[in-house]
Amino acid sequence: MEDMEKEQTTELEDQLEPLEEEEDFAQLFEESQARREKPVQRDKKTEGVVVSIGEEWVFVDVRAKTEGAIAKSELIDKEGQLTVKVGDTLAAYVVTAKGDDILLSVNMTAAASEEALQGAYESGVPVEGLVREERKGGYGVSVLGQDAFCPYSQMDLPPPGVAEDYVGKRFTFRILEYSNRGRNVVISRRNILEEEKAEKVAELRHSLAVGDIVTGTVTNLANFGAFVDIGGIDGLIPLSEMAWHRVGSASDVLRSGEEVTVKVLDLDWDRNRISLSRKQTLENPWTTVSARFSEDTVLEGTVRKLMDFGAFVELEPGIEGLVHISNLGAGRRINHPKEVVSEGDQVRIKILSVDQEARRIGLELMYTPDEQGEPAAELNPGDQVSGTVDSVKDYGLFVILPNGKTGLLHVSEIEGGDRGDLRRKFKADDTIEVEILSIDPDTDKISLSVKSLGRKAEDALAKQYGRKGKEGSMGTLGDLLKDKIKI
């Protein structure tokens, strides 16, 4: 008997277990749904998963009692393509949440109800607007079918653009002021752009490193360089990093709005200063200079800079050589390169040395610009020439000759030179007739004479008048010599 009762009890328990499991599952499902559902508040941002796409609406599971709907037109790109698919996660703002209706919007566009305008102001939710016209002090913008005003200073980041850059175009704005039931609405696009820029800068602080090669857009040209937007923040390319050649102005190399590849040289996030280089993304012309320039080669160049010690001459963009002051005067001493050449002059030079590792090229000036490339006059002993006094010493005069070289007129070769101070008789830049006595082929030293000219003139006059050697005739001959030789 007891065995039968046990069997009946077991059968009853077996029948009740499925019923209890079904009840437990239903309860668990309801509890799960309750935990899954969350309150949806108007003007707040939420995330959900796209569950279906209709003709005009995209439906999103936002973990509420009902799905949210967003206008399909908001999710179409410039090419007319839908930017989401089923399964994608989508972030949007809640425009309305009444009963079972949840209306979503990415940027609070015209698909939203008009009552959302005040809500957007209170919550700071961005809204989309169409710039219709330029007004005094700013622009008239249509936002959710209502007129709004955007001041010039709030339309863009500095520097502001012109009306043609904005009128007729749609942008995202934030409402700064809302009063008189929507009759006074002031909006700002700059506020949105500053936030976007701050986000980009934050990303760059984690991703950008010194030595990185990046692409940016030239935003402004200045006397000292060019500013380049490299993704939310401007960096500076100084003139010295524009190119391998000498750059006088940033506008010689770049244009505003131009895309440029640069290398990051330095990052100072505390002061938001980034140093960039365009030059270091280009091939360094010095790496192959030895193959293009060799010693004793004669070529033309442009004088780029004058220093006390010489002149820098550009041989090609990025390659300059130095004509030392000792190689500028064509044999004569000069005090400054400006006595011979000026910046911008085209000159003919000879390469004396090439040091690729040290990036140095030594040059010699072959002729000065005012000589127009004519070869230097060849002088020989016995030639009578006109020279210019370069300097006066106790022992004689240094005279610049027609070939640019300097010769010495010793005091012993000057009539009466041993009597009195030469500085009383001669001054720098005086013109004087001299005869070349000798030219040393090893040292290139040139000896000059004035006395020899007097002797030659005396001989010539004596022959002409037949008076040479006649006593009492030298008085007249001396007068003639004074007229002939001007010392």
Stockholm file with secondary structure:
# STOCKHOLM 1.0

chainA/1-487         MEDMEKEQTTELEDQLEPLEEEEDFAQLFEESQARREKPVQRDKKTEGVVVSIGEEWVFVDVRAKTEGAIAKSELIDKEGQLTVKVGDTLAAYVVTAKGDDILLSVNMTAAASEEALQGAYESGVPVEGLVREERKGGYGVSVLGQDAFCPYSQMDLPPPGVAEDYVGKRFTFRILEYSNRGRNVVISRRNILEEEKAEKVAELRHSLAVGDIVTGTVTNLANFGAFVDIGGIDGLIPLSEMAWHRVGSASDVLRSGEEVTVKVLDLDWDRNRISLSRKQTLENPWTTVSARFSEDTVLEGTVRKLMDFGAFVELEPGIEGLVHISNLGAGRRINHPKEVVSEGDQVRIKILSVDQEARRIGLELMYTPDEQGEPAAELNPGDQVSGTVDSVKDYGLFVILPNGKTGLLHVSEIEGGDRGDLRRKFKADDTIEVEILSIDPDTDKISLSVKSLGRKAEDALAKQYGRKGKEGSMGTLGDLLKDKIKI
#=GR chainA/1-487 SS CHHHHHHHHHHHHHHHHHHHHHHHHHHHHHHHHHHHCCCCCTTCEEEEEEEEECSSEEEEECSSSSCEEEEGGGGBCTTSCBCCCTTCEEEEEEEEEETTEEEEESSCCTTSCTTHHHHHHHHTCCEEEEEEEEETTEEEEEETTEEEEEEGGGTSSSSCCCGGGTTTCEEEEEEEEEEGGGTEEEEESHHHHHHHHHHHHHHHHHHCCTTCEEEEEEEEEETTEEEEESSSSEEEEEGGGTCSSCCSCGGGTCCTTCEEEEEEEEEETTTTEEEEESGGGSCCGGGGHHHHCCTTCEEEEEEEEEETTEEEEEEETTEEEEEEGGGTSTTSCCSSGGGTCCTTCEEEEEEEEEETTTTEEEEEEEECGGGTTCCCCCCCTTCEEEEEEEEEETTEEEEECTTSCEEEEEGGGSTTTTSSCHHHHCCTTCEEEEEEEEECTTTCCEEEESHHHHHHHHHHHHHHHTCTTCTTCHHHHHHHHHHHCCC
#=GC SS_cons         CHHHHHHHHHHHHHHHHHHHHHHHHHHHHHHHHHHHCCCCCTTCEEEEEEEEECSSEEEEECSSSSCEEEEGGGGBCTTSCBCCCTTCEEEEEEEEEETTEEEEESSCCTTSCTTHHHHHHHHTCCEEEEEEEEETTEEEEEETTEEEEEEGGGTSSSSCCCGGGTTTCEEEEEEEEEEGGGTEEEEESHHHHHHHHHHHHHHHHHHCCTTCEEEEEEEEEETTEEEEESSSSEEEEEGGGTCSSCCSCGGGTCCTTCEEEEEEEEEETTTTEEEEESGGGSCCGGGGHHHHCCTTCEEEEEEEEEETTEEEEEEETTEEEEEEGGGTSTTSCCSSGGGTCCTTCEEEEEEEEEETTTTEEEEEEEECGGGTTCCCCCCCTTCEEEEEEEEEETTEEEEECTTSCEEEEEGGGSTTTTSSCHHHHCCTTCEEEEEEEEECTTTCCEEEESHHHHHHHHHHHHHHHTCTTCTTCHHHHHHHHHHHCCC
//
